[in-house]
Amino acid sequence: MVDRLELRYGDVVAVSQLSFAVEPGRVVGLLGPNGCGKTSTLRAVVGLLRPVGGRVVVNGVPQGSIAARAQVAYVPDEPTGLDELCAEELLALVRTLYRSPAGYDVRAEALVHAFDIAARSRVFLGALSHGQRRIVSMIAAFALARPLVVVDEATAALDPEAVAVLREVLRALARGGGGVLLATQELAFAERVCDDVVLLSAGRVVASGTVAEVAGEGTLEQAFLDAVGAGSRLAEVRRDLGAL
């Protein structure tokens, strides 16, 4: 649960009065442009950023605590480090660090097959493409089967096939009773995978609710443009482009 969250970088307000919950079995999307506070919020949820106001509770315990961190699996936007390991070795390392969670190897193998990454499993991470490295990071996190999975910029650098697989995997995690919190700029992806969405602009909520509630009779894209007052601007752009 995120309750009236306030995040700052010096004098810069990153997030203000942000509240939402990720219930078991639900996929929640934080949506909005670059710089709107999505990544900062996720970093606060997983305990990498300390709030200056409000609170974050993960499965009943305060964010940042050892107990809270143990409940979360995190996929960052930019996986870094451990370039000298191959994917196979990284998955083994994660298994060891998390003390061999039950069923980890079976889940990891299923995910490797689903994302069709087996042929690259013995290639150094540093030699993989950005998208392939993100897939390995996702597999390591998802195989842990934690109560809460947090995914930053979910579709970044993924090809269309991997995006389709990711959509199915996230829905499967939710069906299994886990909560999923993702951040994305891809509103069409969010519309297909999320149960609930929070639209952010400049660190503040401009709309939230189920996808159906927020989109209404239109799309999430139109709902977001309307919420931030950009709908009329887009109409102006279309008029201007008529001269091309």
GUFILUM-573473 format. One line per 2 residues: number of its first residue (from 1); for each residue x, y, z of C-alpha. Coordinates in pm, 1 decimal. Each point is the difference from the previous one (the first is absolute). Layout:
BEGIN
NUM = X Y Z ~ ...
//
This chain:
BEGIN
1 = 0.0 0.0 0.0 ~ 125.5 347.1 -94.0
3 = -154.3 266.2 220.2 ~ 46.6 373.5 -70.9
5 = 355.2 -61.5 -123.2 ~ 231.9 300.2 -27.4
7 = 339.0 -27.9 -170.7 ~ 257.4 272.3 -58.1
9 = 343.4 44.2 -153.3 ~ 128.5 302.4 184.6
11 = -250.7 276.7 -65.6 ~ -156.4 -185.1 -291.6
13 = -329.2 -174.4 72.8 ~ -5.5 -335.6 -182.2
15 = -327.5 -136.3 139.9 ~ -269.0 170.9 204.8
17 = -292.7 -149.6 194.1 ~ 2.8 -327.1 -196.0
19 = -227.3 -277.0 128.7 ~ -92.6 -337.6 -147.5
21 = -3.3 -369.5 89.4 ~ 109.6 -318.6 -176.3
23 = -230.4 -278.8 106.6 ~ 87.1 -370.1 -44.5
25 = -99.9 -119.9 -344.8 ~ -1.4 352.3 -149.3
27 = 228.9 168.6 -252.1 ~ 37.3 372.7 70.5
29 = 159.3 235.3 -251.4 ~ 166.2 333.5 70.6
31 = -35.7 188.4 -326.7 ~ 144.0 326.0 -118.4
33 = 280.5 175.1 -187.8 ~ 368.6 15.5 91.2
35 = 59.1 195.3 318.7 ~ -349.2 -46.1 142.3
37 = 115.4 -197.9 305.2 ~ -54.3 -361.9 -107.2
39 = 352.0 -128.4 63.0 ~ 36.6 197.7 322.8
41 = -320.9 -158.1 128.2 ~ 118.2 -351.0 -85.4
43 = 335.2 63.3 167.1 ~ -183.5 109.4 313.1
45 = -218.4 -311.5 -5.6 ~ 299.8 -234.9 -19.5
47 = 192.1 192.8 267.4 ~ 261.9 175.8 -212.8
49 = -133.0 351.1 64.8 ~ -108.1 142.3 334.3
51 = -327.2 196.8 1.6 ~ -4.7 347.4 151.4
53 = -370.0 -36.9 72.1 ~ -272.6 -260.8 3.2
55 = 68.6 -368.9 23.8 ~ 40.3 -320.3 -200.7
57 = -102.0 -333.7 148.8 ~ 85.6 -329.3 -172.9
59 = -200.8 -301.0 112.0 ~ -54.5 157.2 340.5
61 = 354.7 123.0 68.6 ~ 167.3 339.2 -63.8
63 = 194.0 48.0 -324.1 ~ 375.3 -25.6 21.7
65 = -3.3 -253.1 283.3 ~ 154.7 -341.7 -50.4
67 = -343.5 -156.7 37.7 ~ -144.2 226.5 -272.3
69 = 289.0 -57.7 -240.2 ~ -50.8 -374.2 37.9
71 = -354.7 38.9 -136.6 ~ 102.2 175.5 -323.3
73 = 157.8 -96.8 -331.5 ~ 126.2 301.1 -196.9
75 = 77.9 45.0 -370.1 ~ 177.9 332.5 -57.6
77 = -10.3 192.8 -325.7 ~ 377.6 -32.9 -44.9
79 = 145.6 -326.5 138.5 ~ 368.5 67.0 68.1
81 = 300.2 -180.5 141.4 ~ 104.4 -366.2 -5.2
83 = 95.6 27.3 -367.8 ~ 242.7 -290.0 41.9
85 = -280.8 -242.4 86.2 ~ -213.9 -180.0 -253.8
87 = -376.9 -23.7 36.7 ~ 24.9 -354.1 134.4
89 = 242.7 112.2 270.6 ~ -210.2 302.6 94.3
91 = -305.8 -217.4 52.6 ~ 206.5 -234.0 218.5
93 = 132.6 297.1 198.7 ~ -350.7 134.5 61.9
95 = -113.3 -347.0 109.7 ~ 287.2 -11.1 253.4
97 = -49.3 353.7 128.5 ~ -369.0 -68.5 58.9
99 = 78.9 -337.4 163.2 ~ -141.8 -225.0 -271.0
101 = -369.8 94.3 11.5 ~ -225.6 -297.7 -67.8
103 = -67.0 -54.8 -367.9 ~ 249.1 265.5 -114.0
105 = 179.5 -221.0 -254.0 ~ -325.4 -125.7 -151.5
107 = -134.7 352.3 -37.4 ~ 328.1 131.9 -138.9
109 = 13.0 -277.1 -260.2 ~ -359.8 68.7 -104.9
111 = 75.5 371.1 -35.1 ~ 319.9 -62.7 -197.9
113 = -206.6 -208.6 -239.8 ~ -283.5 254.3 -13.9
115 = 234.1 287.2 -83.8 ~ 199.0 -225.0 -238.9
117 = 333.0 100.8 153.1 ~ 154.9 -346.5 50.8
119 = 241.3 41.2 -291.5 ~ 148.9 305.4 173.6
121 = 9.0 -145.2 351.8 ~ 379.4 -47.8 -3.5
123 = 85.1 335.1 -155.6 ~ 152.8 262.1 231.1
125 = -258.3 254.0 113.2 ~ 228.7 276.9 -121.7
127 = -23.6 -140.5 -352.8 ~ -379.5 -16.3 -6.9
129 = -218.4 269.3 -150.7 ~ -185.2 233.7 234.4
131 = -324.7 -183.9 -65.4 ~ 152.7 -344.7 56.8
133 = 158.3 115.1 323.0 ~ -332.7 135.3 120.4
135 = -160.8 -336.1 -78.2 ~ 260.7 -179.2 213.9
137 = -67.2 247.6 281.6 ~ -372.5 -67.0 -32.2
139 = 46.2 -375.7 8.2 ~ 211.9 19.7 316.8
141 = -258.9 220.6 171.2 ~ -314.5 -179.3 -114.5
143 = 136.5 -344.4 91.3 ~ 23.4 110.1 364.8
145 = -381.9 6.9 17.6 ~ -4.2 280.9 254.5
147 = -332.5 148.5 122.3 ~ 80.5 325.2 -183.8
149 = 176.0 33.7 -335.5 ~ 115.3 348.9 -100.1
151 = 96.8 66.7 -362.6 ~ 136.6 334.6 -117.8
153 = -64.7 110.4 -361.4 ~ -143.9 -342.7 -66.8
155 = 27.1 -9.4 -379.4 ~ 320.5 203.2 -44.2
157 = 239.2 -151.9 -258.3 ~ -217.5 -309.9 -49.6
159 = -94.9 -118.0 -347.7 ~ -367.6 -63.6 -82.7
161 = 19.9 -373.4 74.5 ~ 159.6 58.9 340.1
163 = -264.6 263.7 80.6 ~ -273.8 -252.4 -79.1
165 = 167.3 -261.7 221.4 ~ 45.9 253.0 280.1
167 = -369.1 79.9 -13.0 ~ -86.3 -367.9 45.8
169 = 255.2 -45.2 279.1 ~ -127.3 298.4 200.2
171 = -357.8 -120.7 -28.1 ~ 112.4 -349.9 108.4
173 = 175.1 144.4 306.8 ~ -319.4 180.5 93.3
175 = -212.7 -311.0 -54.1 ~ 235.4 -177.2 240.3
177 = -89.8 250.8 271.1 ~ 293.8 236.8 -27.2
179 = -24.3 376.0 -25.9 ~ 170.7 172.2 -292.5
181 = 101.7 366.5 -9.0 ~ 138.9 125.3 -329.8
183 = 99.4 332.0 -146.8 ~ -33.2 68.9 -370.4
185 = -50.0 268.9 -259.6 ~ -168.5 -252.9 -229.8
187 = -366.3 70.7 62.2 ~ -121.1 -264.2 -245.6
189 = 201.1 -267.1 185.7 ~ -137.3 119.0 332.8
191 = -352.2 -11.0 -137.6 ~ 39.8 -368.5 -79.5
193 = 185.3 -121.2 309.0 ~ -102.2 220.9 293.5
195 = -299.4 -31.1 227.1 ~ 53.1 341.1 158.3
197 = 192.6 305.7 -114.3 ~ 135.8 318.5 153.9
199 = 62.0 283.3 -245.9 ~ 279.7 231.2 112.7
201 = 101.2 343.9 -119.5 ~ 278.7 200.4 166.2
203 = -6.9 -226.9 302.8 ~ -371.6 27.1 65.2
205 = -295.1 -229.3 -69.0 ~ -223.1 132.1 -277.6
207 = -223.4 -308.6 -18.5 ~ -21.3 -345.3 157.4
209 = -228.5 -302.5 13.3 ~ -62.7 -311.0 -202.5
211 = 90.0 14.8 -367.9 ~ -369.8 14.4 -88.7
213 = -63.6 282.9 245.8 ~ 291.1 211.7 -120.8
215 = -40.1 -65.3 -373.6 ~ -375.9 35.2 4.3
217 = -133.8 -50.9 -351.3 ~ 333.1 95.1 -156.8
219 = 361.7 -108.9 45.5 ~ 256.9 51.1 274.0
221 = 196.4 219.5 -238.9 ~ -290.7 236.4 -48.4
223 = -82.2 -8.7 370.6 ~ 356.6 95.0 85.0
225 = 17.2 279.3 -257.7 ~ -326.5 139.0 131.0
227 = 113.8 -30.5 363.1 ~ 316.4 203.8 -60.7
229 = -174.3 247.9 -226.7 ~ 184.9 -112.0 -312.1
231 = -303.3 -105.8 -203.9 ~ -50.4 344.7 -147.0
233 = 373.1 29.2 -64.6 ~ -9.1 -318.5 -208.4
235 = -284.7 143.6 -206.0 ~ 215.7 307.4 -66.0
237 = 289.6 -221.6 -108.0 ~ -225.1 -181.1 -246.7
239 = -109.2 332.5 -146.2 ~ 357.3 120.1 -30.2
241 = 107.2 -322.9 -170.7 ~ -264.1 55.5 -264.2
243 = 247.9 237.7 -163.6 ~ 251.9 -277.8 -62.7
//
